[in-house]
Amino acid sequence: MTDEPLLRVSALSKFYGSRVGCDNVSFELWPGEVLAVVGESGSGKTTLLNCLSTRLLPSSGTASYRMRDGQFRELYRMSEAERRFLMRTDWGFVHQNPADGLRMTVSAGANVGERLMAVGDRHYGKIRATAVDWLSRVEIEQDRIDDEPRAFSGGMRQRLQIARNLVTGPRLVFMDEPTGGLDVSVQARLLDLLRGLVTDLGLAAIVVTHDLAVARLLSQRMMVMKDGRVVESGLTDRVLDDPRAPYTQLLVSSILQV
Amino acid sequence: MPTPLVVSDVAKSFTMHLRDGIKLPVVAGVSFSIKAGECTVLGGPSGAGKSSILKMLYGNYAVDEGQIIVKHEDGLIDLAHASPRTVLAVRRQTIGYVSQFLRTVPRVSALDVVAEPLVERGEERETARGKARALLAQLNLPEKLWALPPATFSGGEQQRVNIARGFITEHPILLLDEPTASLDAKNRDVVIELIAAKKAAGVALLGIFHDHDVREAVADRIIDVTAFASGKLAA
C-alpha cells in the first residue's frame, strides 16, 4: 500500500447561481478504496461526482490527483486535452444509464476496443482478443461480441459499460447509481461482479448511490450528503450501524427489511 | 504475557435524533486489558453493553470518550480516534471478529466467504480455499453446501460459516460475539477446541458467551460489564 492518497479534495463547492450544488466537500481517497456517496435525490451527490470527474467545473475548491508518475496535478488547472486524456486512460465513468456510456450502434467488441485504440493500441488481433477476454470477465458470451448493445438487456448493457471502462486498466472509477433501474437478481450479479473486479484490480472507486445496501456491499467508506453538504462520513459499517447525524439516522431507519 | 489491547475510560451513548434527541447511555468508565494466550469473557445480563463494547473495539461503533490502545504492526494505535483507513488496516492485520450473525453477500459461495479474509491478507486464493475447506469440515458443515451462497442456510449453518471466517486468519486479537448461540452440542465442542488452539497460538481472545458450559470451558477471566453501567458513575 502506498502512503499517499490517489485523490485529495479540498473545500470543493459548486453553486448554480444562488442554489447550492455541493458545499465545502473535502476528503482523500487511497488506492484500492471504494468510497460511497449516499443521500437522496437533490442532495448534491451527482454534482460532486461530476465535479470530481471534471465533467463539471466547481465554483471553488481544489482537487489534486496523483498521476502515474507519482506527481500530484491540480485537476481544474489542467488543459481540456489533458483532462480528456485522463478520462480515456486512467479513469472510468460508469453511468446509471448504459446508453450514456456506450455507443449503442457499434458492436460490443468495438465498444471495448475503442477505449484500447484511444490509448494507442493498433493491433486488430490483440484488441479483439482483449475485448473477448473482457467480455467473458463481465459474463457476456463470446458469440455476442459482434452484436450491438441495442440488442442487449439492461443488465448486459451495464456489464458491457463496465468492461468498456475497465479495459484500459484505470486506477480510479466513478460510478453513478451503477445498479439503478435493474431487477434485483440482475443487480446482485452486477454487484458481485463489481466487488470482484474492484478487489482483483485494486481499483479506487467513488460510487454514488441512494441505496444503502449497495453502499454496504461495495464500499469501505461512506459520505452522507444532504442539501449539498457532507453531514457524516466514516467507515461504511460504522455509519450504517451507529449513525450519528440526525439525517443519517433517518436514512438508516427508513431501510426496508426483507 | 504481552498485553495487545488496553481499554481505558471508554464511554458510549446513543443519541436518538428521531426521538427528540433523547440520549441513551450504554456504558461509561470501561477500563480493562486483555492478554495474549488468554480468553477474557465479558459477563453480565442482556442490555448491559457487552456487544457494544466489542463493536467499539472493532471500530464498528463510535466511541464517545476514552481510549482503545491496540498493538498494531510495530506501534500502538488509539482505535477510538483512528481514521477509517487505519481501522481497516487494524481489521485486516490485527483484530478479527466473529459477529453474531453472518452478513451474506449474494452469489458468493460459503467457501469463498470463509476464504476471503485470508485472500485480503495476501494469501493465494487456492491456498485460502484449502484452509477454508478444512475448517468447514471440522465444523461439520455438509460438503454439498460449500459451493452455495449462505443466504438460504439455516441459522446454525450460517453461524458455522461465520466462525470459520473468523478463525481462518492468524489475527493476534479475536473478538467473539456469541459464536455458539445457535449451535448443537457437537459443534459447540468444536468451537471450544478452536478457541483452545487459538489460545495455545498466543492469540488474545475477548468474547461473549451466554452458554454456561462454553463459558466454563474457555474463560480465563470474566469481566462483569455491569460495573460499567452508565448510571453507576453519576450515582
Interface residues (C-beta under 8 A of the other chain):
Chain A: W30 E33 A188 R189 L191 D192 R195 L217 Q220 R221 G234 L235 D237 R238 D241 D242 R244 A245 P246 Q249 L250 S253
Chain B: F14 T15 M16 H17 L18 K55 G59 N60 Y61 A62 P84 R85 V87 L88 V105 P106 R107 V108
